[in-house]
Amino acid sequence: MIHNLTIQALCVDASCTGNPGVMEYRAVDLHTWKELFHSPIYPMGTNNLGEFLAIYDAIRYIENLEKKKSKNLQPGTWNLKPRFECIFSDSETAIARVKSKKIKTTLPYTAQTKELLTKVQEAATRLKTHDFTIPIRKWETEIRGEIPADFDRK
């Protein structure tokens, strides 16, 4: 159960059937629980890579919203509050990797993993060359229950 969260946030989570295995991730709006984006289904991935990419794609999603918003501002408009104030993830590992701008994996490069590992490399490179300001916070599952982006496949 979510308690006392009035913050506008984007929640992310990944699902992996097997590890490694079929992997996907998504983001939902904390308050509406509306899915805002959903990754392709990767035939071979890991939960950690999915959680990392979910946060990365959430950063890009929010950056793109802010760019659109700033382009549409009229002169004299002062409402610059961002639509999303933070990103929640239940993965300490993924949060640490995004913040350190480093990712490690032992997943071998094969025809099945090529698309995923290419995206991971692109994300790591972009994180190293671009600063992001959106806070990334740990979702406290023990206190709040499952993160709204959870796939409910446990």
Secondary structure as UniProt FT lines:
FT   STRAND          9..18
FT   TURN            19..20
FT   STRAND          21..29
FT   TURN            30..32
FT   STRAND          35..38
FT   STRAND          42..45
FT   HELIX           47..71
FT   TURN            75..76
FT   STRAND          86..89
FT   HELIX           92..100
FT   TURN            111..113
FT   HELIX           114..129
FT   STRAND          136..138
FT   HELIX           141..144
FT   TURN            148..149
//
